[in-house]
Amino acid sequence: AAVAVGGDEVWRPATPGYDWSFPRDDASHPDYKTEWWYLTGHLWPADHDDDAALSFQMTFFRVGLIPPDRPTPAGAWAARDLVMAHASLADPAGPSHRFSEVLRRASPLLGWFGAPGDSALAWCLAPAGTDGRWSVTRRGRGYRIQAADDRQGFGYDLVCTPAKPRVFHGTGGFSPKSADGSAGSLYFSFTRMTVTGTVTRDGRITPVRGQCWLDREIFSNSLAENQTGWDWVSLQLDDGRDLMVYRLRGATSADDFALGTLVGPDGDARSLPAGDWSLEPTDHWTSPATGATYPVAWRLRVPAADLDLELRAVMAAQENVSPGSGVHYWEGAMSARPYDGSGP
């Protein structure tokens, strides 16, 4: 089977019944148009607790440029894939939110994606003005992530180790993004991982510990034609449960499709169709950089799980503005507490 993406480009579609195998599926999948290794988490100084935790995002994207059935054009500049990497660090005590991006043609000198069995899953040269590489590598059962941007004054070197089994979303790891199943992704997560390592801010290195979440998605057509974007929430609750919900927005901004996963303290997961939960924005923030307006507080209800929560961003200004790709989106840390209607 194949799917047309962007004209006559032909890529393998994500479909139900995928035969997962590890460590093979940690590595890249060049038959598909797009995939990512997406880590987000909270960090505290290793020697004490601090309510104002740092939060981080580290994402490697592989974007296919040439379908697998096409030859690579001749020439030194030819590349089959694009490497795009995003790194951010938010400090509500500052307050500050730092973001950096790298865009490279996939080539052995600029950036690359590992083959099955390789320890390096994805890497690229650091931004101009910074020595070294950004990378995500396999480390035992988990992952090591490294990124730095000297101009933005931040970096981190973190080891993320699973504390729960791998979770497959949807049915067998096929996560539909439309009611008819014509759009979807191959999707798994480690919903709770322990983190150790260091964070660098303005030349000062701090040992840290914390928790994070890994999302791994592989797809060629993750949005239907009438869909314009999505809202995605992941929560690590104090009672040991983890929750992920997402909804796709249609062209009229109405909910077009939604799905979620609830993970128990023991790692047991169950799917949550749209009717099992609701997510209602209760406050918004407008970016002075882009003019975009984003929700920064929500009421999340999952009656069957006895959850009625107020979610609130730890700081409103957590927008990632990408000068290279032109993309901007809000990706931020938030707190969760029982909903009581009292507001901020």
N, C-alpha and C positions, 0 to 999 in steps of 0.2 A: 504494500500500500504506500501511497505517497500523497502529499498535499502541496498545493500551489501556495506560495507565500510571496507576495510582492511581485505580481506579474507571472512570469513563466518559471520562476525558480521552484524546484521540486525538492522537498525534504520529507523525511519520514515523520508521520504524525504520531503523537502520543495516543495510545489506545489501551483499552482494558486488556488484562491478561498478560501484561509484561512479565517476563521471567527474570526476576531480580537475582543478582549474584554479587557477592562482595568478596574481595575488594574491587572487583571489576567496575561496579557502578559508582564507586567513589570517583573514578577517573572520567575523562571527557567522553562525549558521545557525538562524534562528528557527523553522524547521519541526521541529527536533529538541528534545527535552525538556531536555537537558543538554549542555554542552560546557565545555572548559577550555583555558587557555593556562598551561602548567605549566613553570616554569624552576627548576632546582636546580644548584648549582655550588660550586666552591671558589675562594677568593680569598687572595692574598698581598699584603702591602705592595709597592707598585710599585718601591721602591728596593732591596729585598733579598729573599732567600728565607727562608722560615720553615716548619719542619716542622709547626708547629701552625697550619695554615691556618684561616681563617674559612670557614664554609659558609653558604649562603643558600638560601632557597626563596621564590619569588614566584609566586603562582597567582591567576588570575582565573577565576571560575566564572560561567557564565550558567545560571540555573535557570529554565526556562519555567514560568510561572504560568497562562497562558491559551493553549490550543491555537490553532494558526494559523487554524482554520476557525471560531473563535468571535469575536464582536465584543468590543471592549474596553468594560467597563461604564462608565457615566457617573460622573463624580466626580473631584475633584482627586487623590484617593488611589489611583485605579486605575492598575495597572501590568501589563504583559504578562510582564515578566521580573524576576527578582531578581539583583542584582549581589552576589556574595560574593567577597571578596579576602582571601587569607592571605599574610602576610609573616613570615619568621623569619630570625634570624641567630644562629649558634652560634659560640662562641669557646672551644675546649678549653683554652686557656691561662688563661682566667679562673678556673675554668670558668664559662661562662654560656650560657644558651639563652633568647633573647628571641623572643616571638611576639606578633603583633597580627592582628586581624581587622576587616574592615569589612563590614557588611551594609546594602545600600541597595535601595530600590525603583528599578527602572530608569526614570529620568526625566531630562529635559535639565538639571535643576538638581542632581541628586544623583549620578547615574552613568549610563553609557550604553555601548552597543556600536556600533562603527563599521560602516558599510555597506561593501561591496566598493569598493575604491579609496581609502577613507579611510586616512590615516596612523595615526590613533588606532584601535586595535583594541578596547580596553576601558579605562574609567576610572571612578573614583568619588572623591567627597570623602574626604579623610583622616579618621581617627578624631576624635572629639570632643576638643577641646583642641589639635589640630594643624592648622595652616593648610595650604592647598594640596590637591593631588590625588595619588592613586595612579594609575599608568597603565602600560599596555604599548602601545608604538607601533612601527610599522614604521620601520626606520632603514636605508636602503639595502637590502642583502641580508639584514639581520638585524633586531634588535629593541632598543629602549631600554626599560628598566624603571625606575620611580621609585616609592619608597614611603618614608614616615617616620611614626614614632609618637613624639612628644615625651615622653609619659608613660612609655613603655617605654625611651626613651633610645636609639633606634637609627633608622637609615634608610640608604638607598643610592640611587645614581643610576648605572646600569650600562648599557653598550652591549655587546650580545652578537652576534658576527659568525660565521656558519657557517664552519667549517674543512673540512667535508665536505659532500657532497650530502645533500639531504633523503632520509630512509629511510621507506618505507611498510611497516608491519608486517602480518603475516598474508599474505593473497592480495590484491594490488592495493590494500592499505590497509584492507581489512576484517579486523579482528582479532576472531575469534570468542571468546566467553567461555563457551561450552558445547559439548558434543560434537555436538549436533544443529544448532548454528548459530542457535538461536532467540534467543540473546542475543549482543551484540557491539557493537563501536564502529568508527567510522572513525578511523584512528590513523596519524599520522606523527610523526617526530621529526627534529630536528637533534641527532645524538648527540655531536657535538664542536663546541663554539663557543669562540672566544676572547672574553675579557671585559676591558674596561677601564672605569674610572670611579672613583667615590669611595664610601666607607662612612663613616657618621657614628655614633659611639658616645659617648654622654654629652657631646654638644657638640663632640667632637673629630673633625675631618674627615681621613680618610686616603685618599690615592690608592692604588688597588689594580689588580691584573691577575689573570687566572685563566682557568679553563675552566668551561663549563656545558653543560647538556643541556636541550633543549626538547622537551616532549611536548605534542602537540595531539590531543585526543580529542573526538569528537562522537557522541552516542548518545541513544537514548530508553529502551533496555532493556539495560544493560550487565551485569546479573546475572540468572541464572535464579532461579526461585522458591525452589529449595532452597539457594541460595548465600547466605552471610552476610558475606563479606569477602574480602580478597585480600592477598597478599604480592607486592611489586614491587621489583626490584633493577635498578639501572643501573650499569655499570662502564665507566670509561675506563682502559684498560690501558696500561702503559708501552711495549708493543710496537706501539702504534698501533691496536689493535683496540678495539672497543666492544661491550658485551654488555648486552642487556636480557632478563630473564626475569620472568614473572609466573605465579602460580598462584592459583586461586580455591578458597576453603574451603567445604565443604558444611556442613550443619547439625550433622553429627557431628564436625566439625573435620578430617575426612579430605580429601585433595586431590580436588577435583571436576573441575578442568580446568586445564591448564597449557600455556604456549607461550612461545617466546623468539625473539630475533633476534640473530645475530652479524654484526657489521659489520667488514669488513677495513680495513686502513690506507688503501686506495684508495677506500673508501666502498661497495664491493660488499657486499651484504647477503644472508644466507640465513636461512630460517626454521628454528627448532629446536623440533620437537614434544616433548611431555613425555618420551618415552622417550630423548631425546638428552641429558638433563641431570638433575641431582638437586640439591636444596637442603635441607640438614639443619641445623636449629638446634642450636647447641652450648652456648649460654649465654642467660640471660634476665635481665630487670630488671623490677621492679614499681614502678609510679609511685606516689609518696606522695600525689599530687594526686587521682588517679582510682581507684587500686587495680587498674588494668589491668596485665597482665603481657605484656611484649613480648620477642621474641627480640632479642638485641643482638650475637650472633655466629653464624656459619653456616659450614658446609662446602659449597662449591659445586663440582660436578664436571660437566665437559663433555668426555667422553673423546675425541670426534671432533675437538675443537679443542685437545687436549692441555692441558686446564686442570683443575687440582685445587687449589682456592684456599681459604684461610681468610679469611673476611670478618669484620671486627670494627668495631663502632661506635667512633668516635674519642672519644665520651663517651656514657654510657648515657642521661643525662637529656636527650633531644631529643624529648620529647612535645609536640605542639601541642594545647593545651586551649582550645577555642573557647567563650567564655561566651555569645556571641550565638546560635549555632546549636545548642549543646549537643554538638557533635561533638568527639571527641578521637581522635588517631591519632599514631603514631610516624613521623616523617619525619626521617631523619638522615644525616649524613656517616659514611662508614666507610672503612677501609683494606683493601687486599687484598694477600695475600702467598702464596707457595707453601705448601700445607698440609703440615705435618710432624707433626701430632698433639701438639705440645707445649703447646697451650693458650695462655692469656694470657701 
